[in-house]
């Protein structure tokens, strides 16, 4: 079996340890690094250049979707497996549209994780039966060519803003994270709300939950 270097990005130590326990039993497979936040995950991927990244979709500091996009942009040959507790059809489609190779639930049998890593290392997709049904429904509905929703067209910085606003952070905290002035942060907040067609913070929170940007 060919050696495979794997980076695990999850904010829960028990998940990272569990993934390590399952995968390092495979001959030649190595967990080359771990990260707890989205930003740490992107930085670790760029430094370690793993064959496969296994990551959650809800992460501190940077959403899992944004981590996926940044990793694929910086490292096209590194494959990403989304490993999450969220079973949402919209998220499944977003992950594969963004270049992910597999979408696994943390309740899936560990054998699926092994097979997904093996497939990803060969630059192939892996679908569990549940995810296959979701993809099949999309194909049957003829929606594979649909234009992305406004939410899917957010930039990385806009996704960061959505996460912080939905978490109840202040404009000053948003300004500090984005490295901009308070006035610019206020404008950024208003622009994101307008782009998504949302009028209230409650609507934004529901959007962020639905798209896996924050956890319930």
Secondary structure, DSSP 8 states (H G I E B T S, - for coil): ---EEEEEE-S-HHHHHHHHHHHTTSTTEEEEEEESBHHHHHHHHHHH--SEEEE-SS-BSS-HHHHHHHHHHH-TTSEEEEEES---HHHHHHHHHTT-SEEEETTS-HHHHHHHHHHHHTT--B--HHHHHHHHHHHHHT-TT----GGGG--HHHHHHHHHHHTT--HHHHHHHHT--HHHHHHHHHHHHHHHT--SHHHHHHHHHHTTSS--
